[in-house]
């Protein structure tokens, strides 16, 4: 059987700017990405059916018998059973959303003209519908991923220098270092990834996850549910936020009810507002509708796309959306929607020079001993062209 994770087009647009640079399957939601969740659940490798310009980096694999799965849906045993019960040219449908399809090679190659027989979904699953779900549903997704990752495994011993409060479990992967910190699991588990480090005097309330090679810097204050992706460096105060990976918030400042993409950097004392003075529900920019929409949430901070940066003392207003490769600086609040490849701040913006942005990206990748490839550059060029 060949498994393909496809982009739900409505969800993909609702997840912009994060999906400018990756399929929905490669969004981190909890501890794991959606692809990692499905590959662990199915014990297989998957490919992606996504936007054309992303398909070079995330190629589609076709075989005689194919199961296509909506990558915005969290896997469960019951859902997988329903998917495996599908016959060729049947589609599993719930609430007008296609959950999965089983297609022959011929049908896969002619999807626009294939009329699949619909089968009604019987299982409820956690899913992503909007970008704010990435932090507002973290409580349950961290718990699900924690159980998946740690089932049948033994944690490394936690150093005696730490103080632990609460009854939920703590799991420490091989090579991780946690010293002289307070870990409170009263509200949920704490997961520390391989070769990650929690430095001295950090205070952490679960549910919390720290990805492999990530660092929680000295004296950090973290309120769960929060998940910090791999190779990130985080300091200051963080509350109920999702950081996809490879990003830095290394100094003092508050980040709350927010989502950071990869390769972002928040300068020292960057602060986000996550609550309006009027206590109204927060509205944020939606790329699909090209307007501000209600999140239905009272708390919502910053949504930032890949490769974006803020200077020291930057202040983000409640419900700010920042695109890809944005460089923000200057005094005052930036506007609440900053398009990709903007360079400037409250006093005005100009277009970020594409060649310069690529030079910066190459330097940032090199700091993590990674190569910034021509494929990566081509993806960013498409995003650039979409914004000019």
Secondary structure, DSSP 8 states (H G I E B T S, - for coil): -EEEEE--HHHHHHTTTGGGSS-GGG-B-SSSBHHHHHHHHHTS--EEE--GGGTTTS-----SEEEEEETTB---HHHHHHHHT--TTEEEEETTEEEEEEEEHHHHHTGGG---EEEE------B--STTHHHHTHHHHHHHHHHHHHTT-------TTSEEESSS-EEE-TT-EE-S-EEE-SSS-EEE-TT-EE-TT-EEESSEEE-TT-EE-TT-EEESSEEE-TT-EE-SEEES-EEEES-EE-SS-EEES-EEEES-EE-TT-EE--B-TT----EEEETTTTEEEE-S-SB--EEE-TT-EE-TT-EE-TTEEE-SS-EE-SSSB--SEE-TTEEEETTEEEE--HHHHHHHHHHHHHHTT----HHHHHHHHHHHHHH-
